[in-house]
Amino acid sequence: MAKQIQIPRGTQDILPGETEKWQYIENIAREICEKYQYKEIRTPIFEQTELFLRGVGDTTDIVQKEMYSFTDRGGRELTLRPEGTASTVRSFVENKMFGQANQPVKLYYMGPMFRYERPQAGRYRQFVQFGVEALGSNDPAIDAEVISLAMAIYQKLGLTKLKLVINSLGDKESRKAHRDALISHFEPRIGEFCKDCQSRLEKNPMRILDCKADRDHELMKTAPSILDYLNEASTEYFDKVKQYLTSVGIEYEVDPNLVRGLDYYNHTAFEIMSDAEGFGAITTLCGGGRYNGLVEEIGGPETPGIGFALSIERLLAALDAEGIELPLTAKIDCYLVSLGENAKDYTVGLLHQLRNAGFSAERDYLDRKIKAQFKAADRYQAKYVAVLGDDELAANKITVKTMEDGGQTELPLDSFLEKFKELCK
């Protein structure tokens, strides 16, 4: 007997019964994007490694530790995409979408991402992200719109225990002033921090605030706040974002230590978290922010942008934590039960007619007895069962049973489809 091949660590099979939940969530996300005028973009699953070095930032954990990179047969350095923003921006530049008449360009994506990290509850090495990007506007109102869209998806699915946390990372001038203050703060005792933080000190000291290993160090509690270093323009921008969130009825908390893990963020940064009891230690459902400067980094013209990404796996975990059942319908319209060889042959064409008319329908393929066929109809939660025997076939009639109340009616076989449509009304 051949050795059984198992699924790679950190991945999952999503089986029937679960896939319906995914489809429902995906449909809700698409519907809301349509209302907000965001259009779908689909990019390759792998890109040139350089894209993520430039777009995600070489000081990030993603680039330093988590990317699945390989050299192809042509000697090209390629990487399975670890996130969606860099690919979307690459496509925006390459396809000259900055020249489109409708601005800002509003896009959404949905698909698998890949990161080599320790698998744990709700975290996989292949995971599915839904995200949006709005490119081409410096208006703080678009920041509020992007946050509003994310909240709308969670709320439409019934989640109530949500917490929105926001921060401003400021413009270049504000970030430089804050950067200098952080270096002065941490440098004298940087030897007490992990190796990652030691390397971040000069490259990107703000990332030290995002460190999980050293988050309880006393210097973390007294670190300079970015909010104290915002210049007038950055303060005004952040105030507008908060004003617009209030105007659309979205509550928020300001957290000056909210950094986000990617190098390209500036101005608005945000996370949406689950406050549901028992959700787990990692409460973040969604994260995003503004990334003015990323388009230029990837070779395009100066173009502001903002977006977010959310994990579908984390969303499903949040629904479980709140005990929310999605309104999935597994019922079929009609199950065909046959008795006798001629009747069985006839149901092949009848089944095809039902499906072509828009009904969900099924029949027996295992030559089961009539009692077992009815049990199968129950498992499919069929609304109607149409029973055809050889005698009924010869008499040009078919019996239709309503499964909800057990009522029966006899229909002429040659006009079954028209009569069945009337019955369903």
C-alpha positions as CSV (number, residue, x, y, z in Angstrom):
1,M,0.0,0.0,0.0
2,A,1.4,3.4,-1.0
3,K,2.3,5.9,1.7
4,Q,-0.4,8.4,2.2
5,I,0.5,12.0,1.2
6,Q,-0.7,14.6,3.7
7,I,-1.4,18.3,3.4
8,P,1.5,20.7,4.0
9,R,1.9,22.1,7.5
10,G,0.1,25.5,7.9
11,T,-2.4,24.9,5.1
12,Q,-6.0,23.6,5.2
13,D,-8.6,21.8,3.1
14,I,-11.9,23.7,3.0
15,L,-14.5,21.1,2.5
16,P,-18.2,21.2,1.4
17,G,-20.2,22.5,4.4
18,E,-17.4,25.0,5.1
19,T,-17.0,26.4,1.5
20,E,-20.6,27.7,1.6
21,K,-19.6,30.0,4.5
22,W,-16.6,31.3,2.5
23,Q,-18.8,31.9,-0.5
24,Y,-21.4,33.7,1.6
25,I,-18.7,36.0,3.1
26,E,-17.1,36.6,-0.3
27,N,-20.5,37.5,-1.8
28,I,-21.2,40.0,1.0
29,A,-17.8,41.6,0.5
30,R,-18.4,41.9,-3.3
31,E,-21.9,43.4,-2.8
32,I,-20.5,46.1,-0.4
33,C,-17.6,46.9,-2.7
34,E,-20.1,47.4,-5.5
35,K,-22.1,49.9,-3.4
36,Y,-18.8,51.8,-2.6
37,Q,-17.7,51.6,-6.3
38,Y,-14.6,49.5,-5.7
39,K,-13.8,47.2,-8.7
40,E,-12.1,43.8,-8.5
41,I,-8.5,43.3,-9.5
42,R,-6.8,39.9,-9.9
43,T,-3.0,39.8,-9.8
44,P,-0.6,36.8,-10.0
45,I,0.1,34.6,-7.0
46,F,3.8,35.1,-7.5
47,E,5.7,38.3,-8.4
48,Q,9.4,39.4,-8.7
49,T,11.0,39.3,-5.3
50,E,12.1,42.9,-5.7
51,L,8.5,44.1,-5.7
52,F,8.1,43.0,-2.0
53,L,11.6,44.2,-1.0
54,R,10.6,47.7,-2.3
55,G,6.9,47.6,-1.6
56,V,6.7,45.9,1.8
57,G,10.1,47.1,3.1
58,D,13.3,45.1,3.9
59,T,13.1,45.9,7.6
60,T,9.7,44.1,8.0
61,D,9.3,40.6,9.5
62,I,7.5,39.6,6.3
63,V,10.6,40.2,4.1
64,Q,13.2,39.2,6.6
65,K,11.6,35.9,7.9
66,E,8.3,35.0,6.2
67,M,8.5,35.1,2.4
68,Y,8.3,32.0,0.2
69,S,11.0,32.9,-2.4
70,F,12.5,30.8,-5.1
71,T,14.6,30.9,-8.3
72,D,12.8,29.7,-11.3
73,R,14.4,27.8,-14.2
74,G,15.2,31.0,-16.0
75,G,17.2,32.2,-13.0
76,R,14.5,34.8,-12.0
77,E,14.0,35.6,-8.3
78,L,10.3,35.1,-7.5
79,T,8.1,35.2,-4.4
80,L,4.7,33.9,-3.6
81,R,2.8,37.0,-2.6
82,P,2.7,37.6,1.2
83,E,0.2,40.5,0.9
84,G,-1.9,42.2,-1.7
85,T,-1.1,45.9,-1.7
86,A,2.3,45.7,-3.4
87,S,0.9,43.6,-6.3
88,T,-2.1,45.9,-6.7
89,V,0.1,49.0,-6.8
90,R,2.5,47.2,-9.3
91,S,-0.5,46.6,-11.6
92,F,-1.8,50.1,-11.1
93,V,1.6,51.5,-12.3
94,E,2.3,48.9,-15.0
95,N,-1.2,49.3,-16.6
96,K,-1.1,53.2,-16.2
97,M,-4.3,53.2,-14.2
98,F,-3.3,56.7,-12.9
99,G,-4.4,57.9,-16.3
100,Q,-8.0,56.7,-16.0
101,A,-10.7,59.3,-16.1
102,N,-12.3,58.2,-12.8
103,Q,-10.1,59.1,-9.9
104,P,-9.3,57.9,-7.3
105,V,-8.9,54.4,-8.7
106,K,-10.8,52.1,-6.2
107,L,-9.9,48.4,-6.3
108,Y,-10.5,45.3,-4.2
109,Y,-8.8,41.9,-4.3
110,M,-9.5,38.5,-2.8
111,G,-7.2,35.5,-2.8
112,P,-4.5,33.3,-1.2
113,M,-1.4,34.9,0.4
114,F,1.7,33.0,1.7
115,R,3.9,33.6,4.7
116,Y,6.2,31.2,6.4
117,E,5.3,31.6,10.1
118,R,4.5,29.3,13.0
119,P,1.0,27.9,12.4
120,Q,-1.4,28.7,15.3
121,A,-5.1,29.2,15.8
122,G,-6.5,31.2,13.0
123,R,-3.1,31.7,11.3
124,Y,-1.9,29.6,8.3
125,R,1.0,29.6,5.9
126,Q,-1.5,29.9,3.1
127,F,-4.3,32.2,4.1
128,V,-7.0,34.2,2.2
129,Q,-7.1,38.0,2.3
130,F,-9.7,40.4,1.2
131,G,-8.5,43.9,0.7
132,V,-9.2,47.3,-0.8
133,E,-7.0,50.0,-2.2
134,A,-8.0,53.6,-3.1
135,L,-5.3,55.3,-5.2
136,G,-5.1,58.9,-6.2
137,S,-6.7,61.0,-3.4
138,N,-5.2,63.0,-0.5
139,D,-8.7,63.7,0.9
140,P,-9.0,62.4,4.5
141,A,-12.6,61.6,3.6
142,I,-11.3,58.6,1.6
143,D,-9.5,57.4,4.7
144,A,-12.9,57.4,6.5
145,E,-14.6,55.7,3.6
146,V,-12.1,52.8,3.5
147,I,-12.5,52.3,7.3
148,S,-16.3,52.5,6.9
149,L,-16.2,49.8,4.1
150,A,-14.3,47.4,6.4
151,M,-16.7,48.0,9.3
152,A,-19.7,47.6,6.9
153,I,-18.6,44.1,6.0
154,Y,-18.2,43.0,9.6
155,Q,-21.5,44.6,10.6
156,K,-23.4,43.1,7.6
157,L,-22.2,39.6,8.8
158,G,-23.6,40.3,12.2
159,L,-20.5,41.0,14.3
160,T,-21.1,43.5,17.1
161,K,-18.1,43.1,19.4
162,L,-15.8,45.2,17.3
163,K,-13.2,47.9,18.3
164,L,-11.7,50.3,15.9
165,V,-8.2,51.6,16.9
166,I,-6.6,54.5,14.9
167,N,-3.4,56.5,14.9
168,S,-1.6,59.0,12.8
169,L,2.0,58.2,11.7
170,G,2.3,61.7,10.3
171,D,4.0,63.0,7.1
172,K,7.7,62.7,6.3
173,E,8.6,65.7,8.4
174,S,6.7,64.4,11.4
175,R,8.1,60.9,11.1
176,K,11.6,62.2,10.9
177,A,11.2,64.2,14.1
178,H,9.6,61.2,15.8
179,R,12.3,58.9,14.5
180,D,15.1,61.0,16.0
181,A,13.3,61.0,19.3
182,L,12.8,57.2,19.3
183,I,16.5,56.7,18.6
184,S,17.5,59.0,21.5
185,H,15.0,57.1,23.7
186,F,16.0,53.5,22.9
187,E,19.7,53.8,22.0
188,P,21.3,53.9,25.5
189,R,19.6,50.6,26.5
190,I,19.1,48.9,23.1
191,G,21.3,46.0,24.2
192,E,18.4,44.9,26.5
193,F,16.1,44.4,23.5
194,C,15.9,41.5,21.0
195,K,18.1,41.3,18.0
196,D,15.3,42.4,15.7
197,C,14.8,45.6,17.7
198,Q,18.5,46.2,17.7
199,S,18.6,46.0,13.9
200,R,15.5,48.2,13.6
201,L,17.0,51.1,15.7
202,E,18.7,52.7,12.7
203,K,16.6,51.3,9.9
204,N,13.1,51.9,11.2
205,P,12.9,52.6,15.0
206,M,9.1,53.0,14.9
207,R,9.0,49.2,14.3
208,I,10.4,48.7,17.8
209,L,7.0,49.8,19.1
210,D,5.4,46.9,17.2
211,C,7.7,44.2,18.8
212,K,5.9,41.3,20.5
213,A,9.0,40.0,22.3
214,D,9.8,43.3,24.1
215,R,6.3,44.8,24.5
216,D,6.6,44.7,28.3
217,H,9.9,46.5,28.5
218,E,9.7,49.6,30.7
219,L,11.1,51.8,27.8
220,M,8.1,50.8,25.7
221,K,5.7,52.5,28.2
222,T,7.7,55.8,28.2
223,A,8.5,55.9,24.4
224,P,7.9,59.2,22.7
225,S,4.4,59.3,21.1
226,I,4.1,60.1,17.4
227,L,1.1,62.4,18.3
228,D,3.6,64.7,20.1
229,Y,5.6,65.1,16.9
230,L,2.8,65.7,14.4
231,N,3.3,69.0,12.5
232,E,0.4,71.3,11.9
233,A,-0.5,69.7,8.5
234,S,-0.5,66.2,9.9
235,T,-2.5,67.2,13.0
236,E,-5.1,68.8,10.8
237,Y,-5.3,65.8,8.6
238,F,-5.8,63.4,11.5
239,D,-8.4,65.7,13.0
240,K,-10.4,65.6,9.7
241,V,-10.2,61.8,9.6
242,K,-11.6,61.6,13.1
243,Q,-14.3,64.2,12.2
244,Y,-15.5,62.2,9.2
245,L,-15.6,58.9,11.2
246,T,-17.8,60.6,13.8
247,S,-20.0,62.0,11.0
248,V,-20.7,58.5,9.7
249,G,-21.3,57.1,13.2
250,I,-18.2,55.1,13.6
251,E,-16.7,54.9,17.2
252,Y,-12.9,54.7,17.5
253,E,-10.1,54.8,20.0
254,V,-6.8,56.6,19.4
255,D,-3.7,54.4,20.2
256,P,-0.4,56.3,19.7
257,N,1.5,53.0,19.7
258,L,-0.4,51.6,16.8
259,V,2.3,51.3,14.1
260,R,1.3,48.6,11.5
261,G,3.9,46.1,10.3
262,L,4.8,47.5,6.9
263,D,7.3,50.2,6.0
264,Y,5.1,52.1,3.6
265,Y,2.5,53.5,6.0
266,N,2.1,57.2,6.8
267,H,-0.7,59.4,8.2
268,T,-3.7,57.2,9.0
269,A,-3.1,53.8,10.5
270,F,-5.9,51.6,11.8
271,E,-6.9,48.2,13.1
272,I,-10.3,46.6,13.7
273,M,-10.3,44.1,16.6
274,S,-12.6,41.6,18.1
275,D,-13.7,42.1,21.7
276,A,-15.6,38.8,21.8
277,E,-14.9,36.7,24.9
278,G,-12.7,33.7,24.1
279,F,-11.6,35.0,20.7
280,G,-7.9,34.5,21.7
281,A,-4.8,36.5,22.4
282,I,-4.5,37.9,18.9
283,T,-7.5,40.1,18.5
284,T,-6.8,41.9,15.2
285,L,-9.2,41.2,12.4
286,C,-8.2,43.8,9.9
287,G,-5.4,46.4,9.5
288,G,-4.7,49.2,7.1
289,G,-3.6,52.7,6.5
290,R,-2.3,55.4,4.2
291,Y,0.8,54.8,2.1
292,N,1.7,58.0,0.2
293,G,5.0,57.2,-1.5
294,L,4.5,53.6,-2.3
295,V,3.5,54.2,-5.9
296,E,6.7,56.2,-6.5
297,E,8.8,53.4,-4.8
298,I,7.4,50.9,-7.4
299,G,8.2,53.2,-10.3
300,G,5.0,55.2,-10.8
301,P,4.2,58.9,-10.5
302,E,3.5,60.6,-7.2
303,T,0.2,59.1,-6.1
304,P,-1.3,58.9,-2.7
305,G,-3.1,55.7,-1.5
306,I,-4.9,54.1,1.3
307,G,-6.2,50.5,1.9
308,F,-6.7,47.6,4.3
309,A,-6.6,43.9,4.3
310,L,-8.6,41.4,6.3
311,S,-8.2,37.7,6.8
312,I,-11.2,35.5,6.0
313,E,-10.0,32.9,8.5
314,R,-9.9,35.4,11.3
315,L,-13.3,36.7,10.3
316,L,-14.8,33.1,10.5
317,A,-13.1,32.7,13.9
318,A,-14.8,36.0,15.1
319,L,-18.2,34.8,13.9
320,D,-17.7,31.6,15.9
321,A,-16.6,33.6,19.0
322,E,-19.9,35.6,18.8
323,G,-21.9,32.4,18.1
324,I,-23.2,33.8,14.7
325,E,-24.7,31.3,12.3
326,L,-24.6,32.5,8.7
327,P,-28.0,32.2,6.9
328,L,-26.9,29.4,4.5
329,T,-29.5,27.5,2.4
330,A,-28.6,23.9,1.7
331,K,-32.1,22.9,0.4
332,I,-32.7,21.7,-3.2
333,D,-35.9,22.2,-5.1
334,C,-36.6,18.6,-6.3
335,Y,-35.3,15.1,-5.8
336,L,-36.3,12.5,-8.4
337,V,-37.2,9.0,-7.1
338,S,-37.5,6.3,-9.6
339,L,-38.9,2.7,-9.5
340,G,-38.1,0.4,-12.4
341,E,-35.6,0.4,-15.2
342,N,-37.6,2.5,-17.7
343,A,-38.5,5.1,-15.1
344,K,-34.9,5.3,-14.0
345,D,-33.8,6.0,-17.6
346,Y,-36.5,8.6,-18.0
347,T,-35.4,10.6,-15.0
348,V,-32.0,11.4,-16.6
349,G,-33.7,13.6,-19.2
350,L,-36.2,15.0,-16.6
351,L,-33.4,16.0,-14.3
352,H,-31.7,17.8,-17.1
353,Q,-34.9,19.7,-17.9
354,L,-35.4,20.8,-14.3
355,R,-31.8,22.1,-14.0
356,N,-32.1,23.9,-17.3
357,A,-35.3,25.6,-16.0
358,G,-33.3,27.0,-13.1
359,F,-34.2,24.4,-10.4
360,S,-31.7,22.7,-8.2
361,A,-32.4,19.0,-8.6
362,E,-30.8,15.6,-7.9
363,R,-31.6,11.9,-8.5
364,D,-30.3,8.5,-7.3
365,Y,-27.1,7.1,-9.0
366,L,-26.6,4.1,-6.8
367,D,-29.6,1.9,-7.7
368,R,-31.0,2.2,-4.2
369,K,-34.4,1.0,-3.1
370,I,-37.2,3.5,-2.9
371,K,-37.0,3.9,0.9
372,A,-33.2,4.7,0.6
373,Q,-34.0,7.2,-2.2
374,F,-36.4,9.1,0.1
375,K,-33.8,9.1,2.9
376,A,-31.4,10.7,0.4
377,A,-34.0,13.3,-0.5
378,D,-34.2,14.1,3.3
379,R,-30.5,14.6,3.5
380,Y,-30.6,17.0,0.6
381,Q,-33.5,18.8,2.4
382,A,-35.5,18.6,-0.9
383,K,-38.6,20.8,-0.9
384,Y,-40.3,18.4,-3.3
385,V,-39.9,14.7,-4.2
386,A,-41.1,13.6,-7.7
387,V,-41.8,9.9,-7.7
388,L,-41.8,8.0,-11.1
389,G,-42.4,4.3,-11.5
390,D,-42.6,2.2,-14.7
391,D,-46.5,2.0,-14.4
392,E,-46.7,5.9,-13.9
393,L,-44.4,6.3,-16.9
394,A,-46.7,4.2,-19.1
395,A,-49.7,6.2,-17.8
396,N,-48.0,9.6,-18.5
397,K,-48.1,10.8,-14.9
398,I,-45.8,11.6,-12.0
399,T,-46.5,12.0,-8.3
400,V,-45.0,15.1,-6.6
401,K,-44.8,15.1,-2.8
402,T,-44.3,18.3,-0.7
403,M,-41.9,17.4,2.0
404,E,-42.9,20.1,4.4
405,D,-46.4,18.9,4.9
406,G,-46.5,15.5,3.2
407,G,-49.1,16.7,0.6
408,Q,-49.2,14.9,-2.7
409,T,-50.3,15.8,-6.2
410,E,-50.3,14.0,-9.5
411,L,-49.0,15.8,-12.6
412,P,-49.1,14.9,-16.3
413,L,-45.6,13.8,-17.3
414,D,-45.6,15.5,-20.7
415,S,-46.3,18.9,-19.1
416,F,-44.5,18.2,-15.8
417,L,-42.1,21.2,-16.0
418,E,-44.9,23.8,-16.6
419,K,-47.0,22.3,-13.8
420,F,-44.1,22.0,-11.4
421,K,-43.3,25.7,-12.0
422,E,-46.9,26.6,-11.0
423,L,-46.7,24.4,-8.0
424,C,-43.5,26.1,-6.8
425,K,-45.2,29.5,-7.0
